[in-house]
Amino acid sequence: MPAINGGQSDEYGVPIRPGDWITERSRLQGWQERETRMGYTVFVTTEVVWLNQRGAFVRRRLSTNIRYRSDELAGDAAS
């Protein structure tokens, strides 16, 4: 399925300092399926959170990835 970037938003907490250790946690926030003019389309939202070694919030990013299956690709899959 081809995919495109559907946008992202960032929220920032404490600044990153030299020597900090950053831990990243990613999770699927949700998805929505629907038919669009591009064909069957899935909108996937993920969340990525960064914490420093003290557990302080550094950054949060919400991203939307749009995946679609065009009629041409659906026909190829059937053959």
N, C-alpha and C positions, 0 to 999 in steps of 0.2 A: 504494500500500500504506500503510495507516495505520501509525504508528510511536509507540512510547512509550519513555521513558527507563527503561532496565533497571538503572540504578545507575552509580555512579562511585566511584573511590578516588583520593586525592591523596597524593603524597609530596613533601616540601619539602626544599630544599637551602639555599643561601646566601640571606640576605635581599635583597630588592630595595632599592636605595638611590636617592635623587634623582639624576637624571642618567644612570642606567643605560639602556643600549639592550638590549632583549629580543628575542631571535630565537626564533620558535616553529616547531617541526617536527612535522607530523602524519603518522601512517602507520596503515594498516590492519593490525591485528595478526592478525585472522582472523575467520572466520564459521562458523556452524554452522546447518544447515538441518534442520528436523524438523516433523513433523505434531503439532499441539497441539489442544486443544479449541477454539481460535480459528481453526483451519485451518492452511494452510501457513505456517510461521513461520521467520524468519531472525533469528539473534542475531549482531549485528555488533559486534566489539570494536575500538576505536581507541585509539591512544596519542598523547598530545600532550606534547612535551618543550619546556621553556623553558630557554634558556641566556642568560647575560648577555654583554656585549661582551668579556669575558676568557675566555669559553668555560666559565665555572663553571655547574654545574647549579643551577637555580632551582626548577623544579617539574616534576613528571610527573603526568599524569592518564590513568587508564585508564577508558574509558566503554563501556558496553554499550547498544546501541540495538536494540530489538526491533521487527521489522516483520512484519506478518502480512497474509494475504489471506483474508478471510472468504469463506464460500460465496456470500454475496450479491454481493460484489464480483467473485468468479470468474464468476458467472452474467452479470453486467453486461458483463464483458470479452468473453464469448463472443457477445453479441448485436451 
